[in-house]
């Protein structure tokens, strides 16, 4: 998914993530774990975002992955979705959907909003 993000959108997204980190540290840790797992498995961040939001991942679903790996990933992601206050996370993903799940993920990993300005096709 190609997204075009303004610096203001990215800064607002980063602020929401920082607020999540401060107000819900356990939820943020689980989210960070899933983002890191997504990165380690080389899955698309868009796929992760779609699963969190109960959307159809379509072409973002990983190809040529062992079923056991997908089951493990989905099991870990379900722990995040079942976590207390997970609705707060879904609200952030929904509110900043235009920023894109990939850029939201990169902000969670600590990237600066200024480094993500403009168009990108990070998945």
Secondary structure as GFF3:
##gff-version 3
##sequence-region A 1 123
A	DSSP	beta_strand	3	5	.	.	.	ID=ss1
A	DSSP	alpha_helix	7	23	.	.	.	ID=ss2
A	DSSP	alpha_helix	25	40	.	.	.	ID=ss3
A	DSSP	alpha_helix	45	52	.	.	.	ID=ss4
A	DSSP	three_ten_helix	58	60	.	.	.	ID=ss5
A	DSSP	alpha_helix	67	82	.	.	.	ID=ss6
A	DSSP	alpha_helix	86	95	.	.	.	ID=ss7
A	DSSP	three_ten_helix	97	99	.	.	.	ID=ss8
A	DSSP	alpha_helix	101	108	.	.	.	ID=ss9
A	DSSP	three_ten_helix	113	116	.	.	.	ID=ss10
A	DSSP	beta_strand	118	120	.	.	.	ID=ss11
###
